[in-house]
Amino acid sequence: MRTTVVGHLDADCFYVSAERARDTFLVGKPVGVLGNQGACVIAKSYEMKAAGVKTGEPIWEALVKCPQGVYLKRDFRWYEVLSRAMLAAARDLSPKVEYYSIDEFFFLAEHRPGQSYEDLARSMRDAIQERVGVPVTVGLARTRTLAKLISDSAKPFGAVAILDRDQEEALLAERPVTEITGIAGRRAKRLEPWGIRTCLDLARADRRVVRSVLTAAGEAL
């Protein structure tokens, strides 16, 4: 029986990457994108993150931590233009693409004869970079939840396909359950009494327990 493979494509530091796509001066520099009329940092580059700046941090605190940073006003119209370009590129490489957010998509992964799923992940990543100028990370797996976990773990600019069960379990064992979208701190605390602390714990847990703690939505994860 043929296995359906799901892909997750997620832009790396999308707002910052979008700014760099139109101004190469910003490449390699610590960059912060500002929201709320310039009052706080809503997105940051890896260089700025390394300086200790956090998302949501007030600009005056960010300037203390990273005085050499370049701080820019957000431009959602430009980000939407690049998001649509990314979507178009993804649709050229997959028969089915689902828009999930402005900087991430799920897609049906179908490789060509002689092409591996790892090759497909790399070709998707490289096509977006070449056509749109935005670096992305691509993860392929048997399910949406796994594909997203893989892309999150492979950032930045990764391209990884994990379809082997042993590799899946190795990935899940090292990831706290809070890395699954939809399970934040409060839900994680409700799972702790049942010994569910990692993603692998959740995958192996009794579905009836998960449903009772997280409802049907949590069970679906």
Accessible surface in RSA format (square Angstrom, percent):
REM  Atomic radii and reference values for relative SASA: ProtOr
REM  Chains: A
REM  Algorithm: Lee & Richards
REM  Probe-radius: 1.40
REM  Slices: 20
REM RES _ NUM      All-atoms   Total-Side   Main-Chain    Non-polar    All polar
REM                ABS   REL    ABS   REL    ABS   REL    ABS   REL    ABS   REL
RES MET A   1   236.26 122.4 151.58 100.3  84.68 201.6 126.11 107.2 110.15 145.9
RES ARG A   2   185.52  77.9 156.45  79.8  29.07  69.2  79.70 108.9 105.83  64.1
RES THR A   3    76.60  54.5  63.53  64.4  13.08  31.2  36.37  48.8  40.24  60.8
RES THR A   4    86.13  61.3  74.23  75.2  11.91  28.4  43.98  59.1  42.16  63.7
RES VAL A   5     2.83   1.9   1.65   1.5   1.18   2.8   1.65   1.4   1.18   3.2
RES VAL A   6    25.41  16.7  25.41  23.0   0.00   0.0  25.41  22.1   0.00   0.0
RES GLY A   7     0.00   0.0   0.00   N/A   0.00   0.0   0.00   0.0   0.00   0.0
RES HIS A   8     0.00   0.0   0.00   0.0   0.00   0.0   0.00   0.0   0.00   0.0
RES LEU A   9     0.00   0.0   0.00   0.0   0.00   0.0   0.00   0.0   0.00   0.0
RES ASP A  10    14.90  10.4  14.90  14.8   0.00   0.0   0.00   0.0  14.90  14.9
RES ALA A  11     3.30   3.0   0.00   0.0   3.30   7.5   0.00   0.0   3.30   8.7
RES ASP A  12     3.60   2.5   3.30   3.3   0.30   0.7   3.04   7.2   0.56   0.6
RES CYS A  13    35.26  26.7  14.69  16.4  20.57  48.3  17.57  44.5  17.69  19.1
RES PHE A  14     7.65   3.8   2.71   1.7   4.94  12.9   2.71   1.6   4.94  14.1
RES TYR A  15    46.20  21.6  45.12  25.7   1.08   2.8  20.52  15.4  25.69  31.7
RES VAL A  16     0.07   0.0   0.07   0.1   0.00   0.0   0.07   0.1   0.00   0.0
RES SER A  17     5.18   4.4   3.72   5.0   1.45   3.3   1.05   2.2   4.13   5.8
RES ALA A  18     0.00   0.0   0.00   0.0   0.00   0.0   0.00   0.0   0.00   0.0
RES GLU A  19     9.09   5.2   8.96   6.8   0.13   0.3   0.08   0.1   9.01   7.4
RES ARG A  20    43.64  18.3  40.90  20.8   2.74   6.5  13.23  18.1  30.42  18.4
RES ALA A  21    39.84  36.6   3.51   5.4  36.33  82.6  11.05  15.6  28.79  76.3
RES ARG A  22   116.50  48.9  77.18  39.3  39.32  93.6  44.20  60.4  72.30  43.8
RES ASP A  23    64.16  44.9  58.91  58.6   5.25  12.4  19.38  45.6  44.78  44.7
RES THR A  24   110.56  78.6  98.44  99.8  12.13  28.9  65.55  88.0  45.01  68.0
RES PHE A  25   124.57  62.3 112.57  69.7  12.00  31.2 122.87  74.5   1.70   4.9
RES LEU A  26     5.82   3.2   5.82   4.2   0.00   0.0   5.82   4.1   0.00   0.0
RES VAL A  27    91.17  60.0  77.46  70.1  13.71  33.0  77.46  67.3  13.71  37.2
RES GLY A  28    49.70  61.3   0.00   N/A  49.70  61.3  26.82  73.6  22.89  51.3
RES LYS A  29    70.62  34.5  69.96  42.9   0.65   1.6  42.15  37.9  28.47  30.3
RES PRO A  30    21.47  15.6  21.47  19.6   0.00   0.0  21.47  17.7   0.00   0.0
RES VAL A  31     0.00   0.0   0.00   0.0   0.00   0.0   0.00   0.0   0.00   0.0
RES GLY A  32     0.00   0.0   0.00   N/A   0.00   0.0   0.00   0.0   0.00   0.0
RES VAL A  33     0.00   0.0   0.00   0.0   0.00   0.0   0.00   0.0   0.00   0.0
RES LEU A  34    20.24  11.3  19.38  13.9   0.85   2.1  19.38  13.6   0.85   2.3
RES GLY A  35     1.25   1.5   0.00   N/A   1.25   1.5   1.25   3.4   0.00   0.0
RES ASN A  36    96.23  66.4  82.67  79.9  13.56  32.6  23.05  55.5  73.18  70.7
RES GLN A  37   187.56 104.9 144.51 105.6  43.05 102.5  59.34 126.3 128.22  97.2
RES GLY A  38    25.58  31.5   0.00   N/A  25.58  31.5  15.71  43.1   9.87  22.1
RES ALA A  39    42.20  38.8  37.20  57.4   4.99  11.4  41.35  58.2   0.85   2.2
RES CYS A  40    16.43  12.4  16.43  18.3   0.00   0.0   8.62  21.8   7.81   8.4
RES VAL A  41     0.00   0.0   0.00   0.0   0.00   0.0   0.00   0.0   0.00   0.0
RES ILE A  42    47.99  27.3  33.19  24.7  14.80  35.7  34.07  24.5  13.92  37.8
RES ALA A  43    16.09  14.8  12.24  18.9   3.84   8.7  16.09  22.7   0.00   0.0
RES LYS A  44    37.56  18.3  29.93  18.4   7.63  18.2   6.37   5.7  31.20  33.2
RES SER A  45     0.71   0.6   0.06   0.1   0.65   1.5   0.64   1.4   0.06   0.1
RES TYR A  46    85.91  40.1  80.07  45.6   5.84  15.2  75.48  56.7  10.43  12.9
RES GLU A  47    66.79  38.3  54.65  41.3  12.15  28.9  35.23  68.2  31.56  25.8
RES MET A  48     0.00   0.0   0.00   0.0   0.00   0.0   0.00   0.0   0.00   0.0
RES LYS A  49   121.43  59.2 112.80  69.2   8.64  20.6  61.44  55.3  60.00  63.9
RES ALA A  50    92.46  85.0  49.22  76.0  43.24  98.4  61.90  87.2  30.57  81.0
RES ALA A  51    37.12  34.1  10.06  15.5  27.06  61.6  22.78  32.1  14.34  38.0
RES GLY A  52    28.95  35.7   0.00   N/A  28.95  35.7  28.66  78.6   0.29   0.7
RES VAL A  53     2.02   1.3   0.00   0.0   2.02   4.9   0.00   0.0   2.02   5.5
RES LYS A  54   132.06  64.4 131.20  80.5   0.86   2.1  99.94  90.0  32.12  34.2
RES THR A  55    85.06  60.5  59.99  60.8  25.06  59.7  49.16  66.0  35.90  54.3
RES GLY A  56    46.73  57.6   0.00   N/A  46.73  57.6  26.45  72.6  20.28  45.4
RES GLU A  57    16.58   9.5  11.13   8.4   5.45  13.0   8.85  17.1   7.73   6.3
RES PRO A  58    37.54  27.4  37.30  34.0   0.24   0.9  37.54  31.0   0.00   0.0
RES ILE A  59    28.80  16.4  28.80  21.5   0.00   0.0  28.80  20.7   0.00   0.0
RES TRP A  60   157.88  63.4 152.62  73.9   5.26  12.3 138.35  73.8  19.53  31.7
RES GLU A  61    79.60  45.7  76.14  57.6   3.47   8.3  26.23  50.7  53.37  43.6
RES ALA A  62     0.00   0.0   0.00   0.0   0.00   0.0   0.00   0.0   0.00   0.0
RES LEU A  63    80.38  44.8  76.96  55.1   3.42   8.6  77.21  54.2   3.16   8.5
RES VAL A  64   122.69  80.7  99.88  90.4  22.82  55.0 106.53  92.6  16.16  43.8
RES LYS A  65    83.58  40.8  59.88  36.7  23.70  56.4  55.31  49.8  28.27  30.1
RES CYS A  66     0.00   0.0   0.00   0.0   0.00   0.0   0.00   0.0   0.00   0.0
RES PRO A  67    97.43  71.0  73.57  67.1  23.86  86.7  74.56  61.6  22.86 142.1
RES GLN A  68   120.47  67.4  93.56  68.4  26.91  64.1  62.03 132.0  58.44  44.3
RES GLY A  69    14.67  18.1   0.00   N/A  14.67  18.1   0.00   0.0  14.67  32.9
RES VAL A  70    37.79  24.9  34.44  31.2   3.35   8.1  37.79  32.8   0.00   0.0
RES TYR A  71    43.10  20.1  15.88   9.0  27.22  70.8  15.88  11.9  27.22  33.6
RES LEU A  72    46.16  25.7  43.52  31.1   2.64   6.6  46.16  32.4   0.00   0.0
RES LYS A  73   166.30  81.1 149.29  91.6  17.01  40.5  91.67  82.5  74.63  79.5
RES ARG A  74    97.57  41.0  87.01  44.4  10.56  25.1   4.72   6.4  92.85  56.3
RES ASP A  75    44.10  30.9  39.51  39.3   4.58  10.8  14.04  33.0  30.06  30.0
RES PHE A  76    87.98  44.0  80.96  50.1   7.02  18.3  81.28  49.3   6.70  19.2
RES ARG A  77   209.73  88.1 202.83 103.4   6.90  16.4  77.60 106.1 132.13  80.1
RES TRP A  78    60.28  24.2  57.12  27.6   3.16   7.4  59.67  31.8   0.61   1.0
RES TYR A  79     0.00   0.0   0.00   0.0   0.00   0.0   0.00   0.0   0.00   0.0
RES GLU A  80    57.83  33.2  57.83  43.8   0.00   0.0  32.70  63.2  25.13  20.5
RES VAL A  81    82.19  54.1  78.54  71.1   3.65   8.8  80.29  69.8   1.90   5.2
RES LEU A  82    12.08   6.7  12.08   8.6   0.00   0.0  12.08   8.5   0.00   0.0
RES SER A  83     0.10   0.1   0.10   0.1   0.00   0.0   0.00   0.0   0.10   0.1
RES ARG A  84   160.53  67.4 154.83  78.9   5.70  13.6  50.48  69.0 110.05  66.7
RES ALA A  85    37.13  34.1  27.90  43.1   9.23  21.0  34.82  49.0   2.31   6.1
RES MET A  86     0.00   0.0   0.00   0.0   0.00   0.0   0.00   0.0   0.00   0.0
RES LEU A  87    21.90  12.2  21.90  15.7   0.00   0.0  21.90  15.4   0.00   0.0
RES ALA A  88    48.32  44.4  42.14  65.0   6.18  14.1  46.62  65.7   1.70   4.5
RES ALA A  89     0.12   0.1   0.06   0.1   0.05   0.1   0.06   0.1   0.05   0.1
RES ALA A  90     0.11   0.1   0.11   0.2   0.00   0.0   0.11   0.2   0.00   0.0
RES ARG A  91   137.64  57.8 121.16  61.8  16.48  39.2  38.70  52.9  98.94  60.0
RES ASP A  92    99.04  69.4  64.17  63.9  34.86  82.4  22.34  52.6  76.69  76.5
RES LEU A  93    54.79  30.5  38.83  27.8  15.96  40.1  44.18  31.0  10.61  28.6
RES SER A  94     8.46   7.1   0.41   0.6   8.04  18.5   3.13   6.7   5.32   7.5
RES PRO A  95    95.30  69.5  49.28  44.9  46.02 167.3  62.98  52.0  32.32 200.9
RES LYS A  96   146.33  71.4 141.05  86.5   5.28  12.6  88.57  79.7  57.76  61.5
RES VAL A  97    21.54  14.2   0.18   0.2  21.36  51.5   0.21   0.2  21.34  57.9
RES GLU A  98    75.28  43.2  70.54  53.4   4.75  11.3  35.83  69.3  39.46  32.2
RES TYR A  99   101.31  47.3  80.10  45.6  21.21  55.2  68.39  51.4  32.92  40.6
RES TYR A 100    88.28  41.2  63.51  36.1  24.77  64.5  38.71  29.1  49.57  61.1
RES SER A 101    35.26  29.8  29.66  39.6   5.60  12.9  34.60  73.7   0.66   0.9
RES ILE A 102    41.75  23.8  38.26  28.5   3.49   8.4  38.26  27.6   3.49   9.5
RES ASP A 103    33.29  23.3  33.29  33.1   0.00   0.0   0.88   2.1  32.40  32.3
RES GLU A 104    21.61  12.4  21.61  16.4   0.00   0.0   0.00   0.0  21.61  17.6
RES PHE A 105     0.07   0.0   0.07   0.0   0.00   0.0   0.07   0.0   0.00   0.0
RES PHE A 106    10.51   5.3  10.30   6.4   0.22   0.6  10.45   6.3   0.07   0.2
RES PHE A 107     6.71   3.4   0.92   0.6   5.79  15.1   6.16   3.7   0.55   1.6
RES LEU A 108    47.87  26.7  43.32  31.0   4.56  11.5  45.67  32.1   2.21   5.9
RES ALA A 109     3.44   3.2   0.00   0.0   3.44   7.8   0.44   0.6   3.00   7.9
RES GLU A 110    72.54  41.6  59.75  45.2  12.79  30.5  11.95  23.1  60.59  49.5
RES HIS A 111    72.21  39.5  51.84  36.0  20.37  52.1  36.57  37.7  35.64  41.5
RES ARG A 112   147.73  62.0 144.82  73.8   2.91   6.9  66.15  90.4  81.59  49.4
RES PRO A 113   138.28 100.8 107.06  97.6  31.22 113.5 117.16  96.7  21.12 131.3
RES GLY A 114    91.83 113.2   0.00   N/A  91.83 113.2  47.11 129.3  44.72 100.2
RES GLN A 115    19.83  11.1  12.71   9.3   7.13  17.0  11.68  24.9   8.16   6.2
RES SER A 116    54.10  45.7  43.82  58.5  10.29  23.7  48.44 103.1   5.67   7.9
RES TYR A 117    44.48  20.8  41.67  23.7   2.80   7.3  27.96  21.0  16.51  20.4
RES GLU A 118    57.61  33.1  56.01  42.4   1.60   3.8  25.58  49.5  32.03  26.1
RES ASP A 119    51.76  36.3  48.25  48.0   3.51   8.3  13.96  32.8  37.80  37.7
RES LEU A 120     5.74   3.2   5.74   4.1   0.00   0.0   5.74   4.0   0.00   0.0
RES ALA A 121     0.00   0.0   0.00   0.0   0.00   0.0   0.00   0.0   0.00   0.0
RES ARG A 122    94.98  39.9  94.98  48.4   0.00   0.0  32.74  44.7  62.24  37.7
RES SER A 123    36.44  30.8  26.22  35.0  10.23  23.6  33.42  71.2   3.02   4.2
RES MET A 124     0.20   0.1   0.20   0.1   0.00   0.0   0.20   0.2   0.00   0.0
RES ARG A 125    36.85  15.5  36.85  18.8   0.00   0.0   0.00   0.0  36.85  22.3
RES ASP A 126    62.53  43.8  59.91  59.6   2.61   6.2  28.80  67.8  33.72  33.6
RES ALA A 127    22.44  20.6  16.07  24.8   6.37  14.5  21.87  30.8   0.57   1.5
RES ILE A 128     0.00   0.0   0.00   0.0   0.00   0.0   0.00   0.0   0.00   0.0
RES GLN A 129    66.57  37.2  62.79  45.9   3.78   9.0  26.90  57.3  39.68  30.1
RES GLU A 130   151.76  87.1 119.27  90.2  32.49  77.4  45.00  87.0 106.76  87.2
RES ARG A 131   131.34  55.1  92.61  47.2  38.73  92.2  47.28  64.6  84.06  50.9
RES VAL A 132    16.00  10.5   1.79   1.6  14.22  34.3   6.83   5.9   9.17  24.9
RES GLY A 133    30.27  37.3   0.00   N/A  30.27  37.3  20.38  55.9   9.89  22.2
RES VAL A 134     0.00   0.0   0.00   0.0   0.00   0.0   0.00   0.0   0.00   0.0
RES PRO A 135    37.58  27.4  37.58  34.3   0.00   0.0  37.58  31.0   0.00   0.0
RES VAL A 136     0.00   0.0   0.00   0.0   0.00   0.0   0.00   0.0   0.00   0.0
RES THR A 137     0.00   0.0   0.00   0.0   0.00   0.0   0.00   0.0   0.00   0.0
RES VAL A 138     0.00   0.0   0.00   0.0   0.00   0.0   0.00   0.0   0.00   0.0
RES GLY A 139     0.00   0.0   0.00   N/A   0.00   0.0   0.00   0.0   0.00   0.0
RES LEU A 140     0.00   0.0   0.00   0.0   0.00   0.0   0.00   0.0   0.00   0.0
RES ALA A 141     0.00   0.0   0.00   0.0   0.00   0.0   0.00   0.0   0.00   0.0
RES ARG A 142    71.20  29.9  57.80  29.5  13.40  31.9  15.72  21.5  55.48  33.6
RES THR A 143    55.52  39.5  52.17  52.9   3.36   8.0  52.87  71.0   2.65   4.0
RES ARG A 144    98.42  41.3  95.53  48.7   2.89   6.9  51.79  70.8  46.63  28.3
RES THR A 145    32.75  23.3  25.57  25.9   7.18  17.1  18.60  25.0  14.16  21.4
RES LEU A 146    14.35   8.0  14.35  10.3   0.00   0.0  14.35  10.1   0.00   0.0
RES ALA A 147     0.00   0.0   0.00   0.0   0.00   0.0   0.00   0.0   0.00   0.0
RES LYS A 148    32.01  15.6  32.01  19.6   0.00   0.0  20.11  18.1  11.90  12.7
RES LEU A 149     3.60   2.0   2.98   2.1   0.62   1.5   2.98   2.1   0.62   1.7
RES ILE A 150     0.91   0.5   0.91   0.7   0.00   0.0   0.91   0.7   0.00   0.0
RES SER A 151     0.00   0.0   0.00   0.0   0.00   0.0   0.00   0.0   0.00   0.0
RES ASP A 152    52.80  37.0  36.45  36.3  16.35  38.7  17.90  42.1  34.90  34.8
RES SER A 153    39.36  33.3  10.86  14.5  28.49  65.6   6.02  12.8  33.33  46.7
RES ALA A 154    21.77  20.0   3.60   5.6  18.17  41.3  13.50  19.0   8.27  21.9
RES LYS A 155    59.97  29.3  35.11  21.5  24.85  59.2  34.88  31.4  25.08  26.7
RES PRO A 156    77.89  56.8  64.19  58.5  13.69  49.8  64.19  53.0  13.69  85.1
RES PHE A 157    77.21  38.6  70.07  43.4   7.14  18.6  70.07  42.5   7.14  20.4
RES GLY A 158    12.09  14.9   0.00   N/A  12.09  14.9  12.09  33.2   0.00   0.0
RES ALA A 159    10.44   9.6   0.43   0.7  10.00  22.8   0.43   0.6  10.00  26.5
RES VAL A 160    45.66  30.0  45.66  41.3   0.00   0.0  45.66  39.7   0.00   0.0
RES ALA A 161    18.05  16.6   4.19   6.5  13.86  31.5   4.19   5.9  13.86  36.7
RES ILE A 162    21.75  12.4  21.74  16.2   0.01   0.0  21.75  15.7   0.00   0.0
RES LEU A 163    57.64  32.1  40.75  29.2  16.88  42.4  41.06  28.8  16.57  44.6
RES ASP A 164    71.26  49.9  61.16  60.9  10.09  23.9  25.97  61.1  45.29  45.2
RES ARG A 165   146.66  61.6 143.94  73.4   2.72   6.5  54.15  74.0  92.51  56.1
RES ASP A 166   113.45  79.5 104.81 104.3   8.64  20.4  30.34  71.4  83.10  82.9
RES GLN A 167    98.90  55.3  93.64  68.4   5.26  12.5  29.23  62.2  69.67  52.8
RES GLU A 168     6.01   3.5   5.95   4.5   0.06   0.1   0.61   1.2   5.40   4.4
RES GLU A 169    69.20  39.7  68.47  51.8   0.72   1.7  16.82  32.5  52.37  42.8
RES ALA A 170    63.27  58.2  49.35  76.2  13.92  31.7  58.69  82.7   4.58  12.1
RES LEU A 171    14.01   7.8  10.73   7.7   3.28   8.2  13.33   9.4   0.68   1.8
RES LEU A 172    16.54   9.2  16.54  11.8   0.00   0.0  16.54  11.6   0.00   0.0
RES ALA A 173    49.44  45.5  34.18  52.8  15.26  34.7  35.18  49.5  14.26  37.8
RES GLU A 174   118.86  68.2  86.04  65.1  32.83  78.2  40.16  77.7  78.71  64.3
RES ARG A 175    51.88  21.8  51.75  26.4   0.13   0.3   2.68   3.7  49.20  29.8
RES PRO A 176    63.77  46.5  60.96  55.6   2.81  10.2  62.96  52.0   0.80   5.0
RES VAL A 177     3.80   2.5   3.80   3.4   0.00   0.0   3.80   3.3   0.00   0.0
RES THR A 178    65.34  46.5  47.16  47.8  18.18  43.3  32.94  44.2  32.40  49.0
RES GLU A 179    64.50  37.0  48.84  37.0  15.65  37.3  28.45  55.0  36.05  29.4
RES ILE A 180     7.46   4.2   5.72   4.3   1.74   4.2   6.55   4.7   0.92   2.5
RES THR A 181    70.41  50.1  55.89  56.7  14.53  34.6  57.87  77.7  12.54  19.0
RES GLY A 182    45.22  55.8   0.00   N/A  45.22  55.8  31.99  87.8  13.23  29.6
RES ILE A 183     2.51   1.4   0.00   0.0   2.51   6.1   0.51   0.4   2.00   5.4
RES ALA A 184    69.73  64.1  62.08  95.8   7.65  17.4  68.79  96.9   0.94   2.5
RES GLY A 185    40.77  50.3   0.00   N/A  40.77  50.3  31.49  86.4   9.28  20.8
RES ARG A 186   199.39  83.7 190.20  97.0   9.20  21.9  68.27  93.3 131.12  79.5
RES ARG A 187    67.31  28.3  67.14  34.2   0.17   0.4  17.94  24.5  49.38  29.9
RES ALA A 188    11.76  10.8  11.47  17.7   0.30   0.7  11.47  16.1   0.30   0.8
RES LYS A 189   151.08  73.7 142.10  87.2   8.98  21.4  85.03  76.5  66.05  70.4
RES ARG A 190   118.06  49.6 107.29  54.7  10.77  25.6  43.46  59.4  74.59  45.2
RES LEU A 191     0.00   0.0   0.00   0.0   0.00   0.0   0.00   0.0   0.00   0.0
RES GLU A 192    83.22  47.8  80.32  60.8   2.90   6.9   9.34  18.1  73.88  60.3
RES PRO A 193   113.14  82.5  68.07  62.1  45.06 163.8  82.01  67.7  31.13 193.5
RES TRP A 194   144.87  58.1 115.80  56.0  29.08  68.3 111.73  59.6  33.14  53.8
RES GLY A 195    35.69  44.0   0.00   N/A  35.69  44.0  20.86  57.2  14.83  33.2
RES ILE A 196     5.26   3.0   4.87   3.6   0.39   0.9   4.87   3.5   0.39   1.1
RES ARG A 197   140.75  59.1 131.88  67.2   8.87  21.1  54.48  74.5  86.26  52.3
RES THR A 198    37.33  26.6  37.33  37.8   0.00   0.0  35.04  47.1   2.29   3.5
RES CYS A 199     1.97   1.5   0.06   0.1   1.92   4.5   0.06   0.1   1.92   2.1
RES LEU A 200    21.07  11.7  21.07  15.1   0.00   0.0  21.07  14.8   0.00   0.0
RES ASP A 201    48.04  33.7  41.98  41.8   6.06  14.3   5.20  12.2  42.84  42.7
RES LEU A 202    16.55   9.2  10.07   7.2   6.48  16.3  10.07   7.1   6.48  17.4
RES ALA A 203    68.44  62.9  27.15  41.9  41.29  93.9  39.37  55.4  29.07  77.0
RES ARG A 204   158.52  66.6 124.24  63.3  34.28  81.6  56.12  76.7 102.40  62.1
RES ALA A 205    23.32  21.4   4.85   7.5  18.47  42.0  14.78  20.8   8.55  22.6
RES ASP A 206    63.01  44.1  45.20  45.0  17.81  42.1  30.47  71.7  32.55  32.5
RES ARG A 207   151.34  63.5 148.31  75.6   3.03   7.2  64.11  87.6  87.23  52.9
RES ARG A 208   188.31  79.1 179.92  91.7   8.39  20.0  82.97 113.4 105.34  63.8
RES VAL A 209    30.16  19.8  28.17  25.5   2.00   4.8  30.02  26.1   0.15   0.4
RES VAL A 210     6.94   4.6   6.94   6.3   0.00   0.0   6.94   6.0   0.00   0.0
RES ARG A 211   125.73  52.8 122.15  62.3   3.59   8.5  43.38  59.3  82.36  49.9
RES SER A 212    82.77  69.9  44.86  59.9  37.92  87.4  50.70 108.0  32.08  44.9
RES VAL A 213    14.26   9.4  11.54  10.4   2.72   6.6  14.23  12.4   0.03   0.1
RES LEU A 214     1.01   0.6   0.00   0.0   1.01   2.5   0.95   0.7   0.06   0.1
RES THR A 215    79.55  56.6  75.98  77.0   3.57   8.5  72.72  97.7   6.83  10.3
RES ALA A 216    51.06  46.9  44.01  67.9   7.05  16.0  44.08  62.1   6.98  18.5
RES ALA A 217    62.86  57.8  48.39  74.7  14.47  32.9  57.33  80.7   5.53  14.7
RES GLY A 218     1.08   1.3   0.00   N/A   1.08   1.3   0.00   0.0   1.08   2.4
RES GLU A 219    31.10  17.9  21.01  15.9  10.09  24.0   4.92   9.5  26.18  21.4
RES ALA A 220    86.87  79.9  49.13  75.8  37.74  85.9  58.50  82.4  28.38  75.2
RES LEU A 221    69.32  38.6  37.99  27.2  31.33  78.8  47.97  33.7  21.35  57.5
END  Absolute sums over single chains surface
CHAIN  1 A    11738.5       9423.5       2315.0       6529.9       5208.6
END  Absolute sums over all chains
TOTAL         11738.5       9423.5       2315.0       6529.9       5208.6
